[in-house]
Amino acid sequence: MKLLMLKITVAAFLAMAPALQAAPHAKTYQVTGPVLEVTDSTVTVQKGDEKWQVARDQSTKVKGDLKVGAKVTIEYEMVAKGVEVKADKKK
């Protein structure tokens, strides 16, 4: 019985795999500049006259020694957390 369940689970996964790979991803962007601040949840970078604070978590991959003053390039995506549609006032 356990072998049958394993076969069904594997078959279901294999059937879904192409759909998972074809799922659309958000466009990727980059920001480059010196690091102003590093916390467990953010990295703040100076870009021209602007400060860019980018969120990060345990899954964020860091190559090198991330510290204040280091020049970095951060790759990020913009993903909507919610959308509110406003009523049309023209009526």
C-alpha positions, 0 to 999 in steps of 0.5 A: 500500500505504501509503495502504491501511494509513493507511485501515485505521489511521484506520478502526480508530481511529474504531471505537475512539474512542467506547469510549475516550471512554466509559472510566470515570474516577476521581472528582475531588477538591480540596484548598485551602490555602497551599503549604508545599513545591514539588518537581518531583514533589510539592506540599505544602499545609496544610489545617487541621491536616494537611499534604497532599502531592500527587504531580505530573509533567510532565503536571500543568497549573499556572496561575499562579506555583506557589511556597511561600506561594501559596494553591492549589486542587489537583484530584486523583484517587485511583487504586489502584496495587494490591490485595491480597486477604487470606485469610478467617480465619473458617474 
